[in-house]
Amino acid sequence: MSVTREELNGMIKKYMPPTKKGAGFFKAFLVGGIICTIGQGFMELYSLGIKDDETVKILTSVTLVLLSAILTSVGVYDNIAKFGGAGALVPITGFANAVVAPALDNKPEGKILGTGVQMFSIAGPVIVYGVIAANIYGIIYYIFKAVV
């Protein structure tokens, strides 16, 4: 059976629910803002006792990743992501969720073939292509810095 592009578009419009872009933007902004506010709160809290800015930043990142992993493991972060969309997935907490969720889903298959293998199934390509892009940008920066 051959379907024309117009027929396919008609079927998509008929069965696909309309998106609420305005509400989605607002929810993403709200959730992302709350996550960033929590992160800023930890930075302020840590800076009360620690004078080194780098240490404060590292502790804040680690705390946000740990909280995200815990919330993912108890099933709360998925609900936050469903509500906030990209607002929950873009910050560092989304990366932690992308590592923990596949590991938990494949836990019954064992620690090595389940959790270990699947842990980076989503985040792995992000890490690989992020490192490649960073190296390419670094080389380009080095070349232009040497020329200019």
ABEGO torsion letter per residue (X at the ends): XBBBAAAAAAAAAAABBBBBAAAAAAAAAAAAAAAAAAAAAAAAAAAAABABAAAAAAAAAAAAAAAAAAAAAAGAAAAAAAAAEAAAAABAAAAAAAAAAAAAAAAAAEAAABAAAAAAAAAAAAAAAAAAAAAAAAAAAAAAAAAX
